[in-house]
Amino acid sequence: MAAAAHGARDVAIVAFGQSDHRRSTDELSEVELLMPVLHEVLAATGLKTGDIGFTCSGSSDYLAGRAFSFTMALDGVGAWPPISESHVEMDGAWALYEAWVKLQTGECDTALVYSYGKSSPGSVRDVLTRQLDPYYVAPLWPDSVALAALQARALIDAGDTDERALAGVATRSRTAARTNPHAQLRGSVPHGGYVVHPLRTGDCPPIGDGAAAVVLAAGERARELCGRPAWIRGIDHRIEPHSLGVRDLTDSVSTRLAAERAGAFERPVDTAELHAPFTSQEVVLRKALRLGDQVTVNPSGGALAANPVMAAGLIRLGEAAARIHRGASERALAHATSGPCLQQNLVAVLEGDPR
Amino acid sequence: MSGASASTRVAKEPVAVVGIGQTKHVAARRDVSIAGLVREAAHRALRDAELTWADIDAVVIGKAPDFFEGVMMPELYLADALGAVGKPMLRVHTAGSVGGSTALVAANLVAGRVHGTVLTLAFEKQSESNAMWGLSLPVPFQQPLLAGAGGFFAPHIRAYMRRTGAPDTIGSLVAYKDRRNALKNPYAHLHEHDITLEKVQSAPMLWDPVRYSETCPSSDGACAMVLTDRAGAARAPRPPAWMHGGAMRSEPTMFAGKDFVSPRAGKDCAADVYRQAGIADPRREIDAVEMYVPFSWYEPMWLENLGFAAEGEGWKLTESGVTELDGDLPVNMSGGVLSTNPIGASGMIRFAEAALQVRGQAGEHQVAGTRKALGHAYGGGSQFFSMWLVGAEPPTT
């Protein structure tokens, strides 16, 4: 009988680090962006590279503009003597999932997970069109803002939200980010004009570069490495059809299914870190996850405050865990997304030990 | 579920291969889209396992750099074609070793009891783009004359020749063997019916000492496997292949002291697999090997790296015919990467061919009585390794 999303072994996030996310980091390579973050999580746990049982990362060659871009990052990690290591061409949240699975096999007790993305060298809005069906959709170059606008329009037409409510999401997120020193957009940000109707500048995420890392540990090892581990009570991810024409863009059935599998609906959460790059996507996710007003959503400011592509999902897991680490949350939900209009979604439920 | 009680390690669930499917690998599959290509392999694996899409709990897909087709994170677009809608889908990318790594990530889902039955698939549709230039990094990342993978690996082959004193002809023997093996494999890309050793040895020099005849082709192709747990294996219509050990190891691309000829990550990876499988003497206990040999000389090099021959002795196994199909330790019975190279899938094809052998399902290139077989893949600058050892019997531990 498969233990599915809960895992036979208890695994926790025991450390989290992230860069200061910035519009451009011309002076830094991906490795230079990543190294301080890796050092931060290793220092927090007192671990050295050689102590880590498994290493897994997430990144995209298309952002870096070169094949095998992740190999340079590995050189920075210091994989000598050779390490047990893997890489996903996905957001780091899925690298964390692969590491969690590895810990479930019992082959190791600790894992290092990292991801990074530099959006600044190119036009990320156009780069992301290369994710679309290469025969029927990609040749039309529908960019990521245009597709999100299509989703926002569907939501407004369905009566799920309006432009004022979307502006409210933007304001709340960037106000929350005032206390997040890593965020790129903080405090009062003008909502601006339409980028693609009905989405205004303020409804869209900032474009920027960043990196993040977490350390996972199993069982007693987690307690040795962290005062208050953020236990992963459940984690699951699901994907939907690629074609927007066969999906209900006002709902996220894959998010709801992943949340069910992860046990998110068994008890209320006090915090939710949602990977919603566009204000309208928070509306979809709140609905799918049945989050009420009593839940603190995106206290970090979320992807509207900093959206380093390929790392922003892992950062949601890290931010949720960090709140548990410092006692600001007992039970938190973390969400990551990938693909156009929330095609693929991951949900994890994190808990601290009862106090 | 408390942290303390659940921290106890439980034995891993045994992993069985119950379905294997490949496409006929060719230079250009212009008749199908990328989705059509992967679906063909997946469908064949399901048919082999006598399962349907509904029996699959999760999909793990792998391929080499996205630039090879010009599609960023193509798994998003392939979700429908692979029946992944409503299921978990993971995309692995560990350079040339990716086909093997992808199978291992899928195997972990079963071993860790996260899922019961998993579809894993790897592909490359090289005809959509040009892999050699996709691999050739622009200045300032790399010096401008290092065109393609051959330019990177040729100096390391030359180092092996100098180090061991191997005769110049060894590489051609490997190519001649693998291309003849491919004639017995209906899925192999190259079927050179009129091949002779003289033709191999007189082919144009490409990257000295690698001749055109000693390098891998560019292929379109996909390979899929259905992996399942003990219960799934009990229901399987055909004999399963059982996983006895699997491991990945990585080391940096370059650093002072790196041994490009016999990288430590490869040695460590093999040692881990042998430890899990209880193999003390690989040369005697392993019956057949599918290893990743994109350039002929890598056969003797990997024979040493994987512990089948002492250092400096690998070429002697090749020269004396030990690695022939009817030899004492057959290597690349399928024809290997030298005959078929859809890059992202090449590692998984090695893993799948090893499984076919212990299942007794390899057809004309079957080695009679194979009980244990090794599948091997490597990638990057001889830095990423993934391997598994499969057996005809379930693991005892």
Interface residues (C-beta under 8 A of the other chain):
Chain A: M1 A2 A3 A4 A5 H6 G7 A8 R9 D10 A12 T55 S60 D61 Y62 R66 A67 F68 F70 T71 M72 L74 D75 G78 A79 W80 P81 P82 I83 S84 E85 S86 H87 V88 E89 M90 W94 Y97 E98 V101 K102 L103 Q104 T105 G106 E107 V127 L128 R130 Q131 L132 D133 P134 Y135 A138 A218 G219 E220 R221 A222 R223 P229 W231 R233 D236 H237 R238 I239 E240 P241 H242 S243 V253 S254 L257 S338 G339 P340 Q343 Q344 D353
Chain B: M1 S2 G3 A4 A6 S7 T8 R9 V10 A11 K12 S33 I34 D57 A64 P65 D66 F67 F68 E69 G70 V71 M72 M73 P74 E75 L76 Y77 L78 A79 D80 A84 V85 G86 K87 P88 M89 L90 R91 V92 H93 T94 A95 S101 V105 N108 L109 A111 G112 R113 V114 H115 G116 G134 L135 L137 P138 F141 D229 A247 M248 R249 S250 E251 P252 T253 M254 F255 P263 R264 A265 D268 C269 G380 G381 Q383 F384
